[in-house]
């Protein structure tokens, strides 16, 4: 059964939202339940004509990225979506799409968006607006796909500066004759949209004001005999509302770019603005009574159709998806690492708050590039879900980071850094991709304040110290942001210390980190387990020895009463001792678990034999807002890395002197060859380098490379590998 929302629209004030965003609960219709419907007459007040009005059904969707379904409801997926669309075939709907399909997604990282051509063709799309991510692979790739799509693409207000024609070869306007109605279409975008396209320079394009161009095109379409004028847009809701209120010649706005379902009716003209969700999870069916005059608004009703797991798959589209899945092959199911906590990649989090996943990525950027501070836009993280604790596969990773992001190392003054942070929070609470995930700094902001004045200076700290407006900091970020994208114009004049050609890409760093730490686990888990067991046994033996001494002083006959040496065995069993007794400490030691033994030798680590000890990805300090109590729980895996480093440091110090065995030989690690020992030794250093934060743990000596080298005595070859980040 398809899950539907059916709604009744009312006359509303400007910007009055009829349906909210994701927090609005869906209405799941039961079979044979009659739906309530209500037609809304045009706001102009003109009475309907005596003749029967023409009827038209429009099926609208926008912003689809993943043809495969996800693991939570609504699952989406192109095959189920196609089946749901075909249920309305009897109404002969005009299928319209508002842009963004070629990227970003796991599959598009391999296919450059090719899989969307047969999928959208199969859905019967009749016209589409160009979205910003449709340019991600460059204009030639978009033009190649446009030739294969069986419908026109519109981009009315962005022109190629050299030719004066719509960018990418799109159409400026288009009229479709559908079910006796001539529907006039245009495709409009906002100027901010252009700042998100890394493949296009601003000097190569000419942007036309969307309201002026919309008014001009509406007049032209009316002259060409259009019965209904519709704007397909790819811009944020505020700009859609501005268009609807400012251009009465446009009778309906079908929008994209926002990833939520929302319907708004605006004053003074009563124009409806539709946003129809995202990612094949939902679409909107709009049933119109087309007015006789272009000055009137159509009466309409609508249905929201949600694609949940009960919707069957369409065989044709399922076969298309399988072809591309097979092309990618089993590579996507290769394990990359392990997470001991859920990883939050939801848009609702990464675009308006700290995310543990964002913190990890930013920390890796900062440490890898040797920066004081690192930040990147939350829109970089694309999977829009919580990745459950457990094994991380290649497909998880690519769904998180489908972009190939170059990294740069910049110099920024404290004053310029503050401007950057203000830009990042300037659009909150809107789910803008510009919201920053950060490392090495903390700050607070008040979204109720005007944009540009939301961050109190006294709240900003870098490495635990107040921000110095005059100090020059080393900053790691994406080349995309340095180019002024997403509104970060202030970064365009920053000094570049190391460019993107020299630095590794973000996805490469994260992927290698996961793989390398997994190798670290495999090398050291067995040794750590052995060492903890040995330490636990030593503590038990020590406690047993103390207990035995007390027992022998109080009774000389204890050895004969147990028979056959049973007293030795009894002395090693846990003994309950009253608080304050002389053997209380020893008895307490007897009760210690493996985790307790680890505490005794350097750090708290929750560890159980046979399970990975990495907690590979966790939230780290240095992000906003800083919640120390929650943070302590999230970084237990960091404790594992600290434990390894401290345990091995203890071994290294013994090897350097003072740790010789009674026979004068230095202690070796039983069960490990010299090569394995060296590998384990270096891996522990790398574990510390990657995972420890001096602000959080006060272990600066494990972060500063030269100090680490002195502590652990790294061989020259290993040092070169570490310095190159080629672990």
N, C-alpha and C positions, 0 to 999 in steps of 0.2 A: 504494500500500500504506500503510495507516495504521500509524504507528509506535507501538508499545505498550510499556508497562512492565508486567510481571506480577510479583507479589511473593508471598512466603510470610511470613505474620505469625507471630510467636512470642510466647509469654508474656514480658512485659517488665516491668521495674521502672517506678516512677513517672517519667513524663517521658522514657522511653527512646524515642529517635527511630528508627523503622524505616527511613524514607527521609529523607535529608537535603534540603537546599535546592538551589539551582541548580547547585552544584558537583558534585552527584551525576550521574554519566554515565548517559544513557538507554540502555536496551537496545532495539535496533532488531530487531524480529522479522522473519525472512525468511518468504516465503510457504511454507505447508505445514509450518512448524515447530511442533511440538507444545509447548504451554506447560505448565510445571510449575505445579501448583496444590496447595494443601493447606488443608483446613478446620481451623480452630482451635476447639476446644471451649470452652465457657464456663469461666471461671476459678473458678466456684463449686464445681466438682468434681462436680456432680450428673450422674449418667449419663444418656445420652439415653433417651427413652422408646421403647417397642417400636414405636409407630406411626411412620410416615414423617413427618418434620418438614415443616412448610410452608416453601416456598421463595419468596423475594422478591428481585428485582433492583432496586437503586437506582442511578440515574445522577446524580452530584452535580457541581456546578461553582459558582464564586463569582467576584466582582469582575471583571466584564467591562466594558470602556470603549469600545474601538475596534472597530466592526463591519468596518472595512477591515483587510486584512492588512498586516503590516509587512515591511520589506525583508530581514530576517535570520531564520534558522531558530530555533525553530519559527515559521512566519509567522503562524499563527493566522488570524483573519478569520472572521466569522460564517457566510459561505457554506460554507467548508470544514468548520467546526465542525458545522454542521447536517448535512452529508453524513455525517460520522463518527458523529454521534448516531443517525442513521437506520439505520446498520449493525447496531444492537442492537435494532431494532424487534421482532424475533422473540421477544425475551425479555420484551417488554412492560414496560420499566423504569419505575419511578416516578421522574420527573425532578424534582429538588429544587435550589433555588438559594439561596445564602446571602448575597445582598445586594450592592449597589453596581453600578448599571448606567446610571443617568441622567446621570452626570457623573463625572469630567471627560474630555472628548475634544474633538478638533477639530470633529467634527460636532455634538456637543451644544452647543458654543458658539453654534451657529446655530439648532438645533432644540429646545433645552431638554430633550433626552433623548427626544424623541418617537419616534425611529427604533427604540428598544429595544422598544417595545410590540409591533409586528408580528413582530420577530425572536424575542423570547422566547415569544410566542404560537405561532409556527411550530415552535419546539423542543419544544412539548408540556409546558412546565413546569406542575407541579401545585400547587406551593406555594413561597413564598419568604419569607426574612427581610428586613426593611428594613435597608439599609446607611446609613452616615452620609452618603455622597455622594448618596443618593437624595433628601435634603432640600436639596441645594445651590441649587435654584431656588425654594425656599420650599414651605411645606405645601400651598397651593392647587394648585401645579403637580403635586406628588406625588399629591394626591387626584384630580386630573383624569386622570392616567395610570392610577391604580389602577382607575378605572372602566372603562378600556379593556383592561386586562390580563384574560385569561380564567382567572385563578387568584388565590387569596387571598394577601395579604401579612400577615406576623405580626410583632408588636412587643409582647412580653409585659410587659416591665418598665420601660417608659417611658410615663408617663401625662400627658395634658393636665391641667395643674394646675386649670383651670377646670371641666372636665367629669368628671375621674376616669377617662376612657376612654383606651385606647391612643392614643398620639400619631398624628395624621394619618389616623385612621379605620382603622388596621390591626386585625387580630384578635389576641386574647389567646392563643387556642389553636385547634386545628383537628384533626379526625379525617378521614382519607381511607380509604375501603374500596378496597383495591387487590389484585387477584389472591387474594382470599380472606383477606387480612390487614387488620386494622383498625390503621392507623398513626396514632398520636397525635403531634402536632407542637406545638412552641412556638417562639417567636423571642426570643432573649436577646442583650443587648448589654452592654458594659462602661461604667462611668462616664466613662472617658477618651474614649470614642467621642463623647460629647456635647460635649466641648470643641472638636471639629473642625467644628462646624456653625455657620457665621456667620449663618444666617437665624433662629436660635432663641436666645432669652434663657433663661438658667438658671432665672430666676424663673417662666417659663411652663410648666415641666415638673416632674414628680415622678419621681424615679428610685427603683426598687425593687431591692434586692440580688439579683443574678442567681442566686445559690445558693438563697436562701430562696424566691424566686419559682419557680425551677425545681422545687424539692421540692414546693411547693404545687400547681403545675400537673400534675406527674407523678401526684400522688394523685388529682386531679380527672379526668385522662384515664383512669386505671385504673378509676375508678368508672363511667366512660362506656363501658367495655368495650374499651379499646385492647389490642391484642395485642403491640404494639411501641411503645416511647416513644423519640422522637428529638428532640433539641434542634438546631434550626437556629440558629446563632450568627453574630454579626458582631463578633468581638473577637479580641485577640491570643492567641497560643498559651498563654502562662502562665495566662491567665484561663480558657481552655478546659480546660486540665489541672486547674485548681482546681475547675471545675464537675464534671468527670468523676470526680475523686477524692472530692469532697465530697457528691455527690448520687447515691447508688447507684440511685435510682429511674429515672434516665435511662440507657437502655441503649446509646445511641450519640450522639456529638456530630459534627455536620457543620458545619464552621466556615468563616468568611470573614474579611475584613479584612487578613489576611496574604496576601502575593502569592507564595506558594511552594507547592510540592507536598510534603506531609509527612503521615505516618501514625504515630500514637503510640498505644500501648496502656498504660494506666495501672494501677497498683495502688491500693488493694487489691481493686478490683472487676473489673478486666479490661476496662474501658470503652475503646472505640476512639475516637480523635479524628482526624478527616479534614480536611485542607486540600487543596483540589483545583486549585491553580495560579491563573492569572489571564488575563484578556484574550483569551478564546476560543483560548488556546494549548494547553489540555489540559483533561481532565475525568477523573473517576474512576468506574468501574463497580464496584459492590459487590454481590456475590451472597451472600445470607444464608440460613441455615437458622434460621427463627424458633423460639425455644424455647417450650415449653408454658407456662412460668412467667415472669412479669415479673421475678422475682428472678434469673433467669439471663441470661447474655449470649449473643447469637446467634453461632453459628459462621459464619465468613465467609471469602470470598476476594475479591481485588480486582484490578483492572487499571487502570493509568494509560494513557490514550490521548492521545498527543501529536499536535498538528495541524501537520504539516509541509507543504511545497509539493507533495508527491506525492498529497495527499488531494484528490480532485476537489471542485468546488464544487456545492452544491445549487442547482438552478435557481430554486426559489421564493424562497429567501433572497437569492440574488444579485440577483434582480429587485427585491426590497425595498430592498436597499442601493443599487442604481443609482438608484432614485427619489430617495433623499435626496442622493446624490452630485450628481445633476442639479440639485437645488434649490440646492445650494451653488454649482454652476457652476464655470466656469474661474477664478473669482477666487482660488481656493486655489492655482493654479499660477502666479500672478504672482510674479516674482522680487523679493526684498526686499534681498538683499545677497550677500556672498561671504565665505566663511571659508577661510583658508589652512591651517587645522589642523582635525583632528577635534574635535568638540564632545561632551563626555561628559555625557550626561543620564541615565545608567543609575541606577536606584534604588540599586544596590549602591554607587555612588559618592556621589551627592548626599545620601544619608541616613546616611553614616558617614565621609565624607572630603571634602577639598577637591575641587572640580570647576572646570575652567576656565570652563565655562558659568555656574556659580554665581558665580564671581568677577567675571565680566563684569557680570552683572545687579546684583550688590551694588555694584560700582564706579559704575555708572550711577546707582543710587539715591543713593549718597553725594555724588557730584559735583552731581547735579541739585538735590538738596535743600540743598546747602551744609552737610552734616553732617561731624562728625569721624569718625563710625563709621556703618556701615550693616550690617544683617543681615536675613536672611529665612529661613524654614524651608525645608529642602531638599525637603519634600513639595510645594512650589509647582511644581517642575519635573516634568512628568508624562509625557514621551514615552518614558522608560525604554529608551533606545537611544543608541548612538554615532552622531551625525550626521556623515557623512563630509565631509571637506574639499571645498569646491566651492560651488556656488550654493545659496543658501538661499531656499526658496519660502515663500509665505504659510502653506501647510499645515505646513511644518516648524516655523515660528514658533508657530502656534496649538497644535500638538501639544506643544510645550515649555511654553507658558504659556496653558492653556485658561481659567484663572480671570481674572476682572476684579478685580484686587487694588488697592484704594486704599492710598495711602502716607501716612504721617504723619511729622512731625518732632517728636521728643520731647527732653526733658531728663532725663538719668540721671546719678546720681552714679557714681563709679568702683565703689563697693561694690555698687550695684544692677546695674551692668553685669556685674560678675563673677557675680552670682546668675543673670542671664540666660544667660550662657555656660555655667554649670553645668547649667542646665535643658536646654540644647541637647545636651549630651553625656551626659546622665543615663541614657539608654536604650541607649547603644552597648554591645554590637554589634548589638542589634536594629535592624532597618531602619525606625526611626520617622521620620515626617515632620518631627519637631521639630528634627532636627539642623540646625545653622545654617551657611549660607553667608555669609561676612562680607567686609567691606572696611574698610580703615583701621586694622586691628588684627591682631595675631598672638598666638597662645597655643598651649600644648601641653596635652594631657590624658592621663591614665592610666586606661584603662577598667577596669583591675583594681581600682581603688580604689572605695570606696562612692560612690553617686550623691550629689552635693552637695559632694564633696571630691576631685574628679578633676583640677582645674586648679591647678597651683602658681602662686601670686600672682606670683612673680618671672618667670614665663614670659609674662605678658601685657604687650603693648606697644601703645600707641596712637600712630600716626604716628611710630614708631621710639623713643618714650620710654616708660619704665615706667608702668604704670597707676597713677594717683593715686586712691586710694579716696575722697578727699574732693572731688576736682575734679568739676565738673558738665560733662558732655559733651553735645554735640548728636548725636542718634542718629536715623537714618532707618530706618524699618522698615515693615511692613505693618500696616494698621489691624486686620487679623485677629489678629495677635499682640498688639497693644495691648489688644484686647478680652479677653485672657486665654486665648485658644484654644491648643490643643496643649500645655497645661500651663504657659503663661507668665503665671501669676497675678500675679507681681510687677510686670508692666507695667501693670496696670489702674490703679494709683495714680500713674503717671508724669504729669508735666506735658506737655501737648500745646502745642507752639509753632505748628504749622501742621497743620490737620486734613485728612482725606481729601477734603473737598469742594473744597479749594483746590489741593491738589497733583494733578499728573497721575497717572494710573494706571501701574503698572509696565509692563504690556504696551504701553501707548501710548508710553512713553519708549523702550523697546527697539525697538519697531517703527519709530519715527521716527528713532532713531539709525541703524538699518540702512539706511533709505531715504536719509537725509541723507548718510551717508558714501559710499554708492554714487554719489550726485550729485557729491560731492567728487571721487571718482575720475574720473568722466567729465570734470569741469572741468579737473582738474589733471594727469592722466596724461600728456597730450600735452606740456604745458609742462614738466613735470619731466623727461620723456624728452629734450626739446630742450636743457634746461639741463645735464643730465648729459653728453649728447653734446658740447655746447660745451665743458664743463670738461675732458672727456677729450681733446678735440682740442687745447685750450690746453696741457695737460700734455705731449701728444705733441710739439706745436710747440716748447715750451720745451726738452724733452729733445733734440729734433732740432737746435735752435739751438746747444746746448752741444756736441753731438757735432760739428756742422759747424765750430765754432770750433776744437776740438781738431784736427780733420782738416786745416784750412787752415794751422795753425801747423806741422804736421809735414811737409806736402808742398804745395809751391806749384803742382805740375803736375796735381793731382787733377781740376781743372775740365776740362782738355783730354783726359784719358785716358778719361773716361766718355762723351764725345760727346753733343752736342745737349742739354746741361743735365741729363743723367741723374744728376749728383751731387746736385742738389736733391731728386730723388725718393728717392735712396738715403739721404739724411740723415734722412728721415722713416720709415724702416723700423726695426723693433726691432733693437737691436744687443746682443749678449751681451758683457758687460763683467765681468772678473774682480773678485771682491770686493776692496775696498780701493782700487780705481783711482779716479782723480779724477772720472771720469764715471759712477761706480756709481749715485749717486742719480738722475741723469738717466735712465740706462738702466732703473732700476727703475720710474721713473714711466712710461716708455714701455710697460711691460708691464701697466699697471693696466687693470682691467675697469671697466665702468660702476659696479659696486658700490664699487670702489676710488676712483673719481672722487667718488662721494657721500661717502666718508669724508673726502676732502680738503676738502669744503666743509661738513662739520659733523656727519654721523652715519652710522653703518653701516646700510645698507639693501640687502637682497637684491632686486634689481629686474631684470626682463627686459621688453623692449619688447613691448607688445601684451597684457600681463597686468595684472589689477587690482593696484593698489599698496596696497590697504587692509589686507588681513588683518583684515577688519572685526571679527571677534570673537576674542579671545584671552584666555588667563589673565593676570591682572594681579597685581602685588604687593599685599600687605595681607591675605592669606588664610592659613589654617592647613592643614598645616604649610608653612613657607616653604622651598622648595627652590630656591636661587638658580641653581644650575647648569641645572636643567631649565627654570627660568623664563626664563633668557636666551634659550633656544631658542624658547620660546613667544611671546616678545614682539618677534620680528623685525618684525612689522607695526607695532608701536609705533615702532620705528626709522624706518619710513617716514613716520609722522606727525611725528616729531621732525625728520627731514630736511626735510620740507616747511616746517615752521615756521622752521627755521634758515636755509634757503635764502631764504625770503621775508623773514625779518628782515634778512638781509644786503641784500636789495634795498631794503627800507624805509629802512635806515640810509643807504644810498647816496642815496636820494631826499631824505632829510632834510638831507644835507650831506656833503661829502667824497666823494660818489660821482658827481659831475658828469662828463660826458664832456668831452673836450678843448675842444669848442666852447661849453661852459658849459651845455648843455642837460642835463636829468636823463634818465637812461636809462629807456626804456620797455620793455615786454615785447613783443617782435615777435610779430605774429600774433594779439594779443588786443585787443579793443576796450576802451575805458575801463570799460564796464559789466562785461565779462568779467574785466578786471584787478581791479576792485574786488571782484567775487564771489570770484575766486580768492584774493585777499588775505584777505578775511574768513573764507573756508573754511579756510585754513591755521590761522588763529587758533582757529577752532572745533575743528579737528582736534587741536590741542594741548590745548585745554580738555577735550575728551572723553577723550583717550587718555593724557595724561602723569600720572605719579604722582611727587610730589616725593620721597617716601621712596626710590623706586627710582632715579631719575635725577638727583637733585640739581638739578632745573631748576624751582625754586619760582617763578621769575619767569614761567614759562609757565603755571602753574596759578593763581596769584593774579590775579584779574581786572584789578584796577587796574594792576598791573605790566604785564600783557599789553597793556592799553589804551595805556600809555605807550610800550611797545616798538613797537606796530604802528599807533598813531594811528587807532583805529577811529572811523568816523563816528558821530554821535549816533543816527541811525536804526538802524544795525547794532547799536549798543550796546544799544538797547532790545530788539531781537529776541533778542540773546544773553541778556540778563538775564531775559527771559520764558521762556527755553529754547525759544523758537519759532524755531529756527535759521534 
